[in-house]
Amino acid sequence: MKKNLLSATIVSLSLWLTTLAQAGEAIDQTLAANPGERVEVTHVNGKVSIKGWDKNEVQVTGELSDNAEEFVFERRGSTIEITVKEKDGSWNNSKGDRLTIYLPQQSSVNYESTNGDLTLDLLDGDLNSETINGDIDLSRINGKVRVEVINGDVDSKDINGDLKLNTVNGDVTVANLRGDSIGLETVNGDIDIEGNVGSFRATTVNGDIQLSGSTVNELEVSSVNGDIDATITLAEAGRIKASSVGGDIKFVFVEQPQAKFTIDGHQGDIVNKLSDDKIKEQQYTGFQSLSFSLGDASGAVKISTIKGEIVLTR
């Protein structure tokens, strides 16, 4: 009986040691993990770097905030929790956490922070992230990505999976995306898309959309009080749908597109440098329209604007 009680006491003490830490102390702890498990990270203020590796363990190194009250690093079933709790109302006077987290590359990650930045590299599982007042930098992810940011920028590249990025008061920059469903949304932020992006949807309010260097299979972009500027190659049987309110739209085609074009301008102008087809304009409303086909017309391009200019060129 005494032996069992002693064993229970040792286990409880061990758990307590892994969940409580002094403010500002250095951290270097490890837990065994299995590929495919979920790792949940929650903290207030600071910087977290998450890196995938080939070991079946999760390791946390770095330094806690000076105002850290509790450090939780424990397993709950098939989930590993990493949480830094700070004293109430203290994060304004702290430099924040500085943590590096190594985890199995096949893990899935859930990240939440306020006033915290995230850098994540090399992940084959899914990522879900919600941040307020923080930037996110993502690279080499082969799973589904869902990111929501208020007052922060998102920079992502080499994402091979479904992607959804939403920002308020922040810019989105993406490069080399490969996924069946890609959605980018900003309010008061720009969207910049570079490299290979086959099919995607992008919308912005009070921000510009810039797209360059892509071969497009299916594209849907819209802006309110912002411009759309795209330099692309339209794939065979590709589809483009673009619209703006109070913003200009410009499409530069690297190669001659094989598509049917339907262009509408409400209180706006149309400039066509792809063909000799004439623009039709209604006498009293100022409504302009243009329809024409190029090549085998296997693709479709539909563009409309209200109080903006549409330019088509090569």
C-alpha positions, 0 to 999 in steps of 0.5 A, a space after each residue: 500500500 505504501 509502495 503504491 502511494 509512493 508511486 502515485 506521489 511520484 507520478 503526480 509530482 512529475 506531472 506538476 513539474 511538466 506543467 508549472 514553470 517560473 516566469 522568464 525561465 529557459 525551457 527545454 522539454 520533450 514528450 514522446 509523440 506519434 505521427 499524425 497526432 495533434 499539437 495545440 499551441 496557445 500563448 499571449 505575446 511573443 514569437 513561436 517557431 514550429 518546425 517539422 522533423 523526423 523524430 517521434 517526439 515533440 520538443 519545446 526549447 526557448 525562453 518564457 515571457 517575464 510575465 509567464 505564470 504557468 507553462 503547460 506541456 502535457 498529453 491529453 489522449 492523442 493531443 499534445 498541449 503546449 500553453 503559456 499562461 500569463 498574469 492578467 493584464 501583464 503582457 503589455 510590459 513583456 517582451 514575450 515568449 521566444 519558443 521553438 517547437 519541433 514536432 513530427 512532420 506528420 502532425 496536425 497543428 492548432 495555433 492560437 495567440 494574441 500579440 504573437 508571431 508564428 513561423 511554421 516550416 515543414 508540415 505534412 498535417 493540417 494547420 488551423 490558426 487564429 491570431 490577433 495582432 500578430 504575423 504568420 509565416 508559413 512554408 512547405 506544408 502538405 495539408 489543409 491550411 486555415 488561417 484567420 488574422 486580425 491586425 497582422 500579415 500572412 506570408 505563405 509559400 510552397 503549400 500543397 493542400 487546400 488553403 483558406 486565409 482571412 485577414 483584417 487589417 493585414 496583407 496576404 502574400 502567397 507563392 507556389 500554391 497547389 490545392 483543389 480549394 484556395 481562398 484568400 480574403 482581406 479587409 483593408 489589406 492587399 493580396 499578392 500572388 506569385 508563382 504557380 497557382 492553378 485555381 483559386 478565389 481572392 476577394 478584398 475590400 479596400 485592398 489591391 490584388 496582384 497576380 504574376 507568373 501563374 498559369 491559371 486553370 480557374 480564377 475568381 477575383 473581386 475587389 471593392 475600392 481596390 485594383 486588380 492587376 494580373 500577368 498570367 497565362 490562361 490554361 487550355 479551357 481555363 476560366 477567369 471571372 473578375 469584378 471590381 467596384 471603384 477599382 481598375 482591372 488589368 489583365 496582361 496575358 503572357 501568351 495569346 489566350 484561347 477564350 471567349 471574352 465577355 466584358 462589361 463596364 458600368 460607369 467605367 471604361 474598357 481598353 481592348 488591346 487583344 483584338 480589333 473588336 469594337 466596344 459598344 456603348 449605350 448613349 445615355 447610361 454610359 454602359 460599355 460592353 465587349 464580346 469577342 473570341 480568340 483562337 479555339 475559344 475553349 476558355 472563358 473570361 468574364 470581367 465587369 466593373 462599376 466605376 473602374 477601368 478594364 484593360 486587356 493586353 499582352 
